[in-house]
Amino acid sequence: MNATPDEADYNIVATMQALGEQARSAAAVLACVGTEQKNEALKAAANSVASGSARILAANQVDMQAAETKGLSAAMLDRLMLDEQRVRAIVDSIESVAELPDPIGTVIAEWTQPNGLGIQRVRVPLGVIGIIYESRPNVTADASALCLKSGNAVILRGGTESFHSSRAIHQCMVEGITNAGLPTAAVQMVPTTSRDAVGVLLSKMQQYVDVIVPRGGKNLIARVQADARVPVIGHLEGLCHVYVHESSKPDMARDIVLNAKMRRTGICGAAETLLIDRACLDTHWQGIADALIAAGCELRGDTEICSRDERVVAATDSDWATEYLDAILAVRVVADVEQAIEHISHYGSGHTESIVAEDNEAAACFQQRLDSAILLHNASTQFADGGEFGMGAEIGIATGRIHARGPVGAEQLTSYKYLVKGTGQTRP
């Protein structure tokens, strides 16, 4: 197994800038590559990952053993772990990206001015994208596939915990795309776990990197947003809420809350707080609580919930603002949709919220008044995922308001330019 390179063996700034130069050259090529060749490259990459499954799983075992020795949390270990089913899911994700429409060259809008000038707004690649992520090895493949589909070169910097897994996946991706005739530098990986490399990528690569996409915890996001000298497409932590309105069906509310919290607790779309109307406690609470506790979830509630159910631990103020990424759920009783909106507006991270309600007016109010990137009605927050949105894959859920918002897929990794055609017009 390849070891982490010795930082004394090379200059990190020079190494990173070399990656940048190669990526810039590759981006110029990719911008002109047709849809068919990009799709062939993605299918070849998927085949390479499938055939390299044993080597990827062996690399993942090295990472898992080191992570367990470090005492990483169960949520972090779940994010890091690969098995045959998850490798197959990586392959499926790459293949699904290949099947997506090519966003590049799409005419977004066109019109003709009174003077006869014909104007088109056309999608183009962003150029070179730097992606910094933590312990999810699958991001290596998803990010590579989406950048390739959208005509961008990418520099990947995976987390220390997933170093060997990510390198193995990267090697498979490169094998596939080079076999299809695309530049090796279309998909590059930072060859070190040094934090200095992140600093260089953020602050000394402006002439090479057009945008940074961070994917990870709030400490990573905060560092990127503070230090980056190029635009950032990022998300804050996933402090997601489910609000059970008094008009909701008890069985539906129970099933949605259970799935939103417990399907996978370590993902950013997992619910962290349940808000429930006081008017439906008698009909809804017992079923919801029983299902959650049976699934192994710890409940931390406000005074009203604790007085009703002795199985609930008293919540502190910090519980309303905590992304647990674990089998823990904060629970608060609210009077109505107005109070639910007030709570989410105060504590939420702008990621994903869901209302369970048969009252369409209440649902419309909830979705209109809140400004999170994703707002669901009668569905689990765990659908906050690019694959579930039909995007094939995603490299994060953007919570900002500029450029991209929600799942970041191939289309969100594009910009546009204007093509103007005249017949000899000159401006008076």
GULUM-521681 format. One line per field, with one value per residue: x, y, z of N, C-alpha, C in turn; residue number from 1. Coordinates in pm, whole numbers. Each point is the difference from the previous one (the first is absolute). Layout:
<pts>
n.px [X;...] .
n.py [Y;...] .
n.pz [Z;...] .
ca.px [X;...] .
ca.py [Y;...] .
ca.pz [Z;...] .
c.px [X;...] .
c.py [Y;...] .
c.pz [Z;...] .
seq [NUM;...] .
</pts>
This chain:
<pts>
n.px [85;-36;111;-38;16;131;-50;105;-67;-85;-5;-82;53;122;-25;-58;97;78;-72;13;126;14;-67;68;106;-32;-26;107;50;-34;26;85;-3;-39;-131;11;106;-67;-108;78;56;-121;-45;110;-20;-130;36;85;-95;-88;90;11;-117;71;62;-119;-58;109;-3;-130;40;99;-86;-83;105;52;-119;-12;126;-34;-95;-8;-94;-111;-41;118;-5;-127;37;96;-83;74;-101;-25;-100;83;92;-97;-33;132;8;-110;58;117;-58;-62;120;52;-109;53;-91;70;39;120;-7;-66;-96;38;37;-91;42;-81;100;-63;132;-60;64;52;-59;100;-59;127;-27;95;112;12;62;68;-41;20;7;-39;25;-86;-76;-53;48;-132;31;106;-86;-88;97;78;-104;-44;125;26;-119;35;96;4;119;48;25;19;-52;16;-78;71;-119;-32;122;14;-118;16;123;-50;-102;83;81;-109;-40;126;7;-122;22;119;-61;-80;130;-43;35;113;40;-95;51;36;87;-20;131;-65;15;107;-29;132;-27;-84;92;86;-82;-19;130;55;-126;-10;124;-24;-48;-114;-17;-32;-10;-31;31;-63;60;-60;95;-18;-134;10;92;-72;-112;79;56;-108;81;-82;-101;-94;-22;-63;-6;-88;3;-34;-40;-48;-119;-76;-102;-58;-77;-90;7;121;19;-47;-48;-44;-45;-46;-45;-46;-41;-46;-44;-54;-22;-60;-45;61;47;98;-112;31;-73;72;-123;12;-109;-86;-83;-82;-112;-24;-73;112;43;-127;-11;106;16;-93;-64;22;-26;-102;-29;21;-59;-95;21;-1;-102;94;-99;20;-85;-95;-34;-76;96;93;-93;-6;132;5;-19;-50;123;20;-48;118;34;113;-95;-60;128;-27;99;-83;-54;-100;-23;-7;-115;8;-85;-78;-85;-77;-41;78;-38;-59;-27;-42;-55;-47;-27;-46;-66;-21;-32;-74;53;-129;6;-69;-127;-78;-116;-58;-84;-129;27;-46;-88;0;-7;-90;-56;17;-37;-96;-26;30;129;-27;110;-43;-123;-31;-97;-26;126;83;69;-1;-103;66;-6;111;38;-58;73;55;95;-27;53;70;56;-126;-51;-11;37;94;2;130;-27;33;-114;2;-41;131;-63;-6;-129;9;75;-95;49;5;-12;16;-75;61;-104;77;-44;101;-73;-9;61;-117] .
n.py [-120;98;44;76;82;-11;88;-62;-88;95;100;21;121;-47;-98;85;86;-107;-40;125;1;-123;40;116;-71;-87;107;50;-120;-14;128;-66;-85;-82;-3;-53;78;101;-39;-14;116;48;-57;44;118;-10;-44;102;78;-49;5;122;-63;-108;71;48;-120;-47;104;-25;-126;48;74;-105;-77;93;10;-132;-7;94;-93;-2;91;-58;126;37;-106;32;125;-48;-82;-88;-51;-125;12;59;-91;-93;63;-1;-126;-30;70;-54;-118;36;47;-113;-42;91;93;30;65;-40;127;-31;32;81;97;45;109;79;85;116;11;-117;43;-118;-21;-80;-55;-42;-123;31;-73;-28;-113;44;-112;63;-126;50;-123;-56;-71;58;-123;-19;106;-79;-100;37;57;-106;-80;74;14;-127;-35;89;-78;-29;54;-99;69;-124;41;-132;-48;27;-7;63;30;-119;7;130;-30;-107;72;96;-95;-57;116;22;-127;20;120;-48;-112;100;25;12;125;-56;122;-61;-108;92;-66;83;-17;73;-37;66;61;5;-119;-13;48;-75;-104;40;21;-102;-27;132;-12;-101;33;-37;-114;14;-132;45;-119;35;-7;59;-73;-103;7;18;-97;-76;30;-23;-109;-40;4;-103;10;-12;-126;40;-93;54;-21;-128;114;-120;49;-75;59;-55;34;70;40;-36;-100;-60;-94;94;71;-110;-42;122;21;-125;12;119;-61;-116;39;118;-19;-50;13;97;-91;-55;-26;120;63;-47;69;2;12;88;47;-56;46;11;41;82;56;-78;2;131;22;-85;50;123;-20;-66;106;31;85;84;27;125;17;87;94;42;-31;53;91;-17;-5;-90;-53;122;28;77;79;36;127;-63;-79;116;16;-128;-19;-92;-23;-24;-108;130;28;128;15;79;33;20;125;38;14;107;-72;-96;91;54;-123;-44;115;-27;-129;6;-88;3;-121;-75;27;-69;18;-63;10;-12;97;16;73;-86;-100;71;29;-124;-40;89;-17;-129;23;-121;-67;-88;6;-97;-59;-59;26;-103;59;-132;61;68;-36;31;-120;32;105;-116;42;-129;111;28;119;9;50;86;72;42;127;-16;0;-83;-71;-69;-117;-17;0;-70;25;-25;-84;78;78;122;4;120;-55;95;-7;69;105;44;-20;129;32;66] .
n.pz [0;-82;52;102;-103;13;87;56;-73;23;-84;104;11;-27;87;85;-21;9;106;43;-36;48;108;-2;-31;97;75;-60;22;128;-4;-79;103;-96;-2;-120;-20;53;-66;-107;33;24;-110;-60;60;-30;-120;1;54;-86;-97;53;12;-29;-91;-38;12;-60;-84;-14;-1;-75;-71;-9;-17;-82;-60;6;-39;-87;-2;-134;-6;44;9;48;79;21;8;76;58;-70;-69;-39;86;84;-30;6;112;26;-43;68;97;-28;-9;112;40;-50;63;78;-25;-106;111;-43;-37;113;-84;98;-82;-85;-60;-66;0;28;32;29;107;-31;115;34;105;1;46;90;-4;130;-34;107;54;114;33;116;38;85;79;-107;-12;8;78;14;-6;94;71;-18;20;100;44;-25;49;92;-48;130;19;75;111;36;113;10;95;108;61;-113;42;54;58;26;39;59;45;39;40;47;53;38;39;47;53;40;33;39;21;126;30;36;-31;-72;62;88;76;100;-23;86;125;-37;111;-15;-52;103;82;-68;2;123;23;-66;-34;26;-49;85;119;-56;67;128;12;121;46;110;116;103;62;-84;3;131;0;-82;64;104;-54;-62;-106;-13;-87;94;-37;109;93;81;130;-1;55;-33;-36;80;-60;108;-102;67;-127;40;-86;109;-83;-82;101;56;-116;-23;123;5;-124;25;117;-23;-120;-1;121;-77;-71;-87;-65;97;45;54;-46;92;-77;103;-68;93;-101;-43;115;36;-125;10;120;54;-115;-6;129;-3;-121;42;116;-66;-77;130;-14;41;84;-43;99;-34;84;-98;-85;78;23;-130;-17;98;-120;3;-47;105;-93;-44;21;28;52;10;30;28;-88;47;-120;81;69;-16;60;-28;104;-73;97;-108;0;-102;-127;55;107;-83;-79;110;46;-117;-10;127;-3;-107;-85;-36;53;87;-31;84;-63;102;-102;34;84;-124;65;100;-90;-69;117;41;-121;12;128;-10;24;42;-32;91;-49;86;-66;117;30;5;97;9;-58;94;-126;-66;44;116;-36;-37;85;25;42;108;10;39;112;-99;105;-82;-35;-19;-127;97;3;116;-49;8;-117;-113;-5;130;-70;-46;-93;-53;-130;-54;-92;-66;-82;-81;-67;80;111;6;116;-8] .
ca.px [-85;78;-2;-8;133;74;-5;135;51;-33;-54;-145;-46;35;-81;-136;-6;12;-135;-81;38;-49;-146;-39;17;-104;-129;-12;-37;-133;-103;-32;-30;-140;-78;23;128;-11;-77;85;98;-69;-31;127;36;-88;49;127;-32;-59;104;98;-69;80;109;-64;-40;122;44;-95;30;111;-57;-90;79;61;-107;-42;108;-12;-122;-100;-138;-72;-46;115;36;-101;29;126;-3;-44;-15;-30;-122;30;80;-95;-74;89;-4;-132;-5;77;-76;-118;47;20;-130;-62;23;122;-41;86;-53;-145;-45;-88;-99;41;-94;48;-21;-61;98;33;102;-48;77;-20;72;38;74;142;61;62;143;68;-71;66;-99;59;-101;52;19;-87;75;-83;6;105;-60;-111;54;71;-98;-77;87;25;-122;-21;114;95;107;-21;107;-66;77;-79;39;103;-57;-36;109;28;-122;-19;105;-32;-110;56;79;-94;-61;99;16;-114;-9;113;-30;-95;68;-2;126;16;-14;-139;-36;122;-17;113;70;46;-102;42;-93;60;-47;-130;27;48;-113;-94;51;113;-27;-103;20;-31;-127;-109;-97;24;-119;31;-104;43;-55;-3;134;57;-70;39;137;-1;-65;86;133;-1;18;-83;-137;-27;-135;8;-117;21;-39;-137;-86;-128;-117;-130;-110;-124;-114;-115;-84;68;-45;94;91;94;93;93;91;90;94;92;91;82;103;71;43;144;13;123;-1;-40;-144;-67;-69;62;-101;-141;-97;-131;-108;-63;-136;-2;83;-74;-21;119;129;34;48;129;101;23;77;136;71;21;110;124;22;-15;-83;28;-118;-28;-68;-130;18;54;-107;-92;66;117;113;66;99;-22;86;59;-7;91;-58;-74;96;101;-8;50;51;-4;-137;-49;-95;-57;-145;-61;-143;-31;-143;-56;100;75;106;95;81;85;108;92;69;100;101;32;121;-36;24;-120;-108;-118;-126;-96;-129;-104;-44;86;30;109;120;41;56;129;96;21;60;135;91;98;25;-95;-118;-82;-134;-36;109;115;114;107;-4;88;109;-4;-47;-144;-58;18;123;102;83;23;121;-35;-123;41;-98;13;-103;61;39;-63;-70;-51;96;90;24;76;-48;40;144;17;-33;-53;51;-95;39;-76;19;-51;0;71;-44;93;-77;0] .
ca.py [120;123;78;144;52;72;141;53;-42;93;130;-10;108;-36;-114;45;84;-90;-54;107;20;-114;7;107;-53;-101;67;54;-112;-50;96;-25;-142;-24;-81;-143;-38;11;-114;-119;6;-32;-144;-69;18;-87;-137;-11;-11;-133;-103;25;-4;-66;91;110;-50;-22;132;46;-68;72;122;-34;-43;120;82;-64;23;140;17;79;-28;-95;71;16;-132;-35;77;-47;-142;-51;-143;-27;71;143;15;-12;125;97;-31;41;146;48;-34;87;130;-14;3;132;93;81;140;92;38;22;138;30;99;70;102;91;141;78;34;-120;-85;-123;-24;-127;-27;-140;-58;-34;-48;97;-4;-91;-4;-65;-60;-40;-78;-72;-145;-75;-38;5;134;-4;-40;90;130;-19;-24;121;99;-44;18;143;55;62;-75;1;-35;-59;-13;-77;6;-91;-130;-77;22;-116;-33;99;-18;-119;37;96;-73;-66;103;46;-107;1;118;3;-100;62;105;131;26;-55;110;42;-34;-14;-7;52;-122;13;32;121;113;108;-9;67;143;42;-8;108;138;25;-67;77;1;-133;-55;95;-8;-103;-61;-79;-91;-55;59;147;54;7;103;131;30;28;128;107;7;-13;120;-20;-26;-125;-57;-82;-10;-6;-130;-41;-2;-17;-10;-51;61;-76;91;-66;-62;-115;-136;-54;-101;67;78;-96;-60;103;38;-113;-8;122;-7;-126;-76;13;114;75;83;138;11;-63;95;17;53;-22;94;-64;85;-39;-50;-141;-84;-118;-97;-26;-13;-135;-78;52;-29;-144;-42;51;-67;-139;2;35;144;74;119;109;83;116;-33;-58;-138;-76;-24;-96;-127;-11;-54;113;74;144;69;128;97;-38;-108;56;48;-104;-102;-116;-105;-117;-41;92;93;101;8;118;21;136;31;3;14;123;-25;-90;83;84;-84;-38;121;35;-103;-79;30;29;-120;-74;-10;-69;10;-109;67;-12;137;55;140;-1;-43;110;101;-54;1;136;86;-44;26;-107;-40;-106;-4;-113;-16;-142;-85;-4;86;-79;18;112;-72;22;-120;-7;109;-31;62;-102;9;139;16;75;79;139;76;141;55;46;-99;-131;-21;-136;-97;50;-101;44;130;105;21;76;142;22;114;51;-3;105;-7;117;3;121;112;83;71;146] .
ca.pz [0;-6;123;-16;-33;102;-34;-17;-131;-107;38;-18;-88;-138;-40;-23;-120;-115;-21;-56;-140;-77;-2;-92;-136;-22;-10;-136;-87;36;-42;-141;-20;-26;95;-17;58;147;48;-13;108;126;2;19;141;79;-17;71;143;23;-8;107;129;103;42;73;131;78;43;101;125;62;57;109;116;58;58;124;97;42;78;-70;39;-83;-120;-89;-53;-100;-121;-58;-33;-129;-20;-140;-37;-16;-121;-111;-6;-64;-143;-50;-1;-116;-120;-7;-47;-144;-68;12;-111;9;17;-74;-129;7;-14;113;-48;-121;-43;-103;32;-108;-104;-76;65;62;122;69;125;-20;113;-20;125;90;-26;93;128;112;90;128;68;116;6;-90;-121;-121;-57;-101;-127;-35;-41;-127;-106;-25;-62;-137;-78;-22;-73;91;64;144;94;116;124;93;139;47;36;-120;-96;-84;-75;-105;-102;-80;-89;-96;-99;-91;-84;-97;-98;-91;-86;-94;-102;-92;-75;65;72;135;97;16;138;79;145;78;44;138;101;71;3;-76;-138;-4;4;-132;-92;30;-3;-91;-128;-70;-145;-53;50;-20;109;100;57;119;48;128;121;5;15;-135;-77;54;-43;-143;-24;54;-62;-146;-82;-119;44;71;2;121;87;144;53;-32;118;-69;88;-44;75;-7;16;61;-103;-60;31;99;-54;-91;82;65;-99;-53;105;20;-114;-5;103;24;-118;16;92;-23;-120;30;-10;114;88;131;92;-29;55;-9;51;127;-25;-44;87;47;-109;-81;68;45;-114;-45;102;6;-118;11;109;-43;-98;69;1;126;-16;93;-19;84;126;-27;-45;113;97;-60;-31;87;-77;-68;77;-9;-96;37;-110;-109;-81;-114;-99;-17;-105;72;-88;87;34;102;-60;89;-23;62;-27;-45;-1;-135;-105;22;98;-64;-89;85;53;-107;-45;101;23;-118;-77;-137;-81;-40;99;-50;74;-20;18;-100;-22;-104;30;98;-71;-87;88;44;-110;-48;101;32;-112;-12;-138;-36;87;-41;55;10;-45;90;-30;-59;-145;-34;-64;-143;-68;17;-80;-141;-49;-13;121;41;81;119;2;20;77;-33;-89;-124;-99;12;127;5;-52;-104;-101;-117;-49;94;-18;-124;-8;-133;-75;-100;-140;-68;-145;-69;-146;-35;82;78;101;-23] .
c.px [88;-14;-15;139;61;7;139;54;-31;-58;-150;-52;28;-85;-142;-11;18;-134;-89;29;-55;-152;-47;13;-108;-136;-22;-41;-144;-111;-46;-34;-150;-65;35;132;-2;-76;79;102;-63;-33;127;46;-83;47;130;-21;-57;107;105;-59;86;110;-56;-36;122;54;-90;24;116;-52;-87;77;64;-104;-49;104;-5;-123;-103;-140;-64;-48;114;42;-99;24;120;-10;-50;-18;-39;-123;27;89;-90;-82;85;0;-132;-10;76;-78;-123;39;22;-131;-69;18;128;-41;77;-55;-150;-31;-103;-111;52;-109;66;-35;-67;95;46;107;-68;89;-40;79;24;82;142;55;49;151;71;-67;86;-104;72;-107;65;-7;-94;75;-82;1;108;-57;-109;52;70;-99;-76;85;28;-121;-21;122;104;113;-17;127;-68;94;-89;54;106;-55;-28;111;21;-121;-17;104;-31;-112;50;80;-89;-64;97;23;-111;3;116;-20;-98;61;-4;127;1;-25;-141;-49;128;-33;125;70;51;-118;34;-106;57;-47;-136;19;46;-116;-96;54;109;-23;-100;16;-35;-142;-109;-102;40;-134;42;-117;49;-66;16;139;69;-63;44;140;2;-59;87;126;-1;14;-69;-142;-17;-146;-3;-130;43;-41;-146;-86;-145;-113;-114;-105;-126;-116;-120;-89;59;-65;100;100;104;103;103;104;100;104;103;102;94;113;89;44;153;24;118;2;-57;-150;-76;-64;70;-98;-139;-81;-138;-106;-59;-135;-4;86;-72;-12;129;124;37;57;136;110;32;88;145;80;28;116;133;31;-20;-79;34;-108;-10;-81;-131;10;52;-108;-98;64;131;122;83;93;-25;102;59;-10;87;-58;-73;93;107;-33;62;73;8;-147;-52;-92;-51;-148;-56;-148;-20;-151;-59;114;84;116;104;93;96;119;103;80;113;114;49;124;-32;17;-132;-99;-119;-120;-85;-137;-95;-58;94;34;115;131;53;65;141;104;28;80;144;89;110;14;-101;-112;-94;-137;-35;105;117;110;114;-5;84;128;-12;-49;-151;-72;14;125;112;87;7;127;-27;-134;40;-110;13;-110;55;49;-76;-66;-63;103;82;35;75;-43;45;150;30;-23;-65;72;-104;61;-91;32;-67;3;68;-37;119;-85;7;50] .
c.py [124;77;148;54;77;147;59;-28;98;127;1;109;-35;-115;42;86;-82;-66;105;23;-112;2;107;-47;-101;66;58;-109;-43;93;-25;-146;-20;-92;-147;-43;10;-120;-130;-5;-37;-149;-82;12;-89;-145;-22;-10;-138;-108;17;-8;-60;92;118;-44;-27;133;53;-67;66;126;-30;-40;120;86;-58;19;142;25;89;-44;-100;66;17;-133;-45;75;-56;-141;-28;-151;-20;76;149;25;-11;128;111;-21;47;152;57;-27;90;140;-4;11;136;81;80;146;96;24;22;149;26;95;59;98;87;143;72;36;-122;-88;-123;-37;-134;-2;-150;-50;-35;-54;115;7;-105;11;-73;-52;-56;-73;-84;-151;-81;-38;11;137;6;-32;97;133;-10;-12;127;109;-37;23;147;68;69;-95;13;-39;-44;-1;-70;7;-102;-139;-87;1;-119;-40;94;-13;-120;29;95;-72;-72;101;45;-105;4;119;8;-105;54;120;137;19;-62;107;53;-23;-25;-3;52;-118;6;28;128;109;120;0;68;151;54;1;117;138;30;-59;78;-5;-134;-47;106;0;-115;-54;-83;-91;-65;72;152;60;13;113;139;38;39;138;116;21;3;135;-14;-28;-139;-39;-95;-8;4;-137;-30;-9;-1;-26;-75;62;-80;92;-78;-70;-127;-132;-64;-100;62;79;-91;-50;102;39;-110;-7;120;-4;-124;-76;-1;125;89;86;138;21;-67;106;5;53;-33;108;-61;90;-57;-67;-146;-91;-128;-107;-44;-40;-143;-83;45;-38;-148;-47;45;-74;-145;-10;41;147;58;127;102;106;120;-44;-72;-146;-86;-32;-105;-139;-8;-57;110;71;150;63;126;94;-43;-109;54;44;-103;-91;-127;-97;-132;-30;79;100;96;17;121;7;146;19;-14;18;125;-23;-95;78;87;-80;-30;120;38;-100;-71;47;27;-116;-60;-5;-71;28;-120;58;-36;137;67;147;10;-38;111;113;-39;13;140;84;-40;12;-105;-41;-104;-1;-107;4;-148;-92;14;96;-77;0;120;-56;17;-119;-13;111;-25;61;-101;-7;147;6;87;69;144;77;150;44;43;-121;-130;-13;-138;-97;58;-114;59;139;113;30;70;149;20;116;41;-9;96;-2;121;-16;128;122;75;86;151;75] .
c.pz [0;131;-32;-31;115;-39;-23;-140;-111;58;-29;-93;-146;-50;-33;-126;-127;-31;-67;-148;-87;-11;-97;-145;-34;-19;-139;-99;27;-48;-143;-29;-16;101;-9;63;153;56;-10;114;134;9;19;145;90;-9;76;150;32;0;109;140;111;52;79;142;89;53;111;134;75;69;121;126;69;70;132;109;55;86;-65;39;-94;-129;-100;-60;-107;-130;-74;-59;-142;8;-146;-47;-22;-121;-123;-14;-64;-151;-61;-11;-120;-129;-16;-46;-151;-77;7;-128;22;15;-91;-141;-2;-12;110;-41;-130;-41;-108;39;-118;-113;-81;61;62;116;61;130;6;118;-40;133;87;-23;83;135;103;98;123;79;109;-20;-89;-127;-128;-65;-109;-137;-44;-53;-135;-115;-36;-66;-145;-88;-36;-62;84;36;151;74;129;120;102;141;36;25;-122;-105;-93;-85;-118;-110;-89;-99;-108;-109;-100;-95;-110;-108;-104;-95;-99;-109;-104;-72;62;83;140;106;11;142;77;148;68;67;143;92;76;-8;-76;-145;-16;-1;-134;-99;20;-32;-101;-139;-86;-152;-63;32;-9;114;92;49;122;37;128;115;2;18;-136;-79;46;-45;-148;-27;50;-83;-153;-68;-135;48;60;-19;119;73;144;49;-31;125;-51;100;-70;91;-26;34;54;-103;-58;41;96;-57;-93;80;65;-101;-54;105;21;-111;-3;100;-14;-125;-7;83;-32;-123;31;-11;113;89;136;104;-52;71;-18;64;129;-23;-44;86;40;-107;-68;81;33;-114;-49;99;6;-115;10;106;-35;-99;62;6;140;-26;107;-20;90;122;-25;-43;115;103;-51;-13;78;-73;-66;97;-17;-94;63;-120;-118;-89;-122;-112;-33;-118;59;-93;75;33;120;-69;107;-35;75;-41;-41;-6;-139;-101;18;97;-56;-92;80;54;-108;-49;97;6;-127;-74;-147;-95;-49;115;-66;90;-36;31;-113;-36;-100;23;100;-67;-89;80;43;-111;-53;98;34;-123;-8;-146;-49;103;-53;68;-7;-60;96;-43;-66;-153;-44;-60;-151;-80;7;-76;-149;-60;-20;124;38;80;122;-17;32;71;-23;-95;-135;-80;14;136;-1;-54;-114;-94;-118;-47;90;-8;-132;23;-136;-66;-103;-139;-75;-149;-65;-150;-50;83;63;94;-23;124] .
seq [1;2;3;4;5;6;7;8;9;10;11;12;13;14;15;16;17;18;19;20;21;22;23;24;25;26;27;28;29;30;31;32;33;34;35;36;37;38;39;40;41;42;43;44;45;46;47;48;49;50;51;52;53;54;55;56;57;58;59;60;61;62;63;64;65;66;67;68;69;70;71;72;73;74;75;76;77;78;79;80;81;82;83;84;85;86;87;88;89;90;91;92;93;94;95;96;97;98;99;100;101;102;103;104;105;106;107;108;109;110;111;112;113;114;115;116;117;118;119;120;121;122;123;124;125;126;127;128;129;130;131;132;133;134;135;136;137;138;139;140;141;142;143;144;145;146;147;148;149;150;151;152;153;154;155;156;157;158;159;160;161;162;163;164;165;166;167;168;169;170;171;172;173;174;175;176;177;178;179;180;181;182;183;184;185;186;187;188;189;190;191;192;193;194;195;196;197;198;199;200;201;202;203;204;205;206;207;208;209;210;211;212;213;214;215;216;217;218;219;220;221;222;223;224;225;226;227;228;229;230;231;232;233;234;235;236;237;238;239;240;241;242;243;244;245;246;247;248;249;250;251;252;253;254;255;256;257;258;259;260;261;262;263;264;265;266;267;268;269;270;271;272;273;274;275;276;277;278;279;280;281;282;283;284;285;286;287;288;289;290;291;292;293;294;295;296;297;298;299;300;301;302;303;304;305;306;307;308;309;310;311;312;313;314;315;316;317;318;319;320;321;322;323;324;325;326;327;328;329;330;331;332;333;334;335;336;337;338;339;340;341;342;343;344;345;346;347;348;349;350;351;352;353;354;355;356;357;358;359;360;361;362;363;364;365;366;367;368;369;370;371;372;373;374;375;376;377;378;379;380;381;382;383;384;385;386;387;388;389;390;391;392;393;394;395;396;397;398;399;400;401;402;403;404;405;406;407;408;409;410;411;412;413;414;415;416;417;418;419;420;421;422;423;424;425;426;427;428] .
</pts>
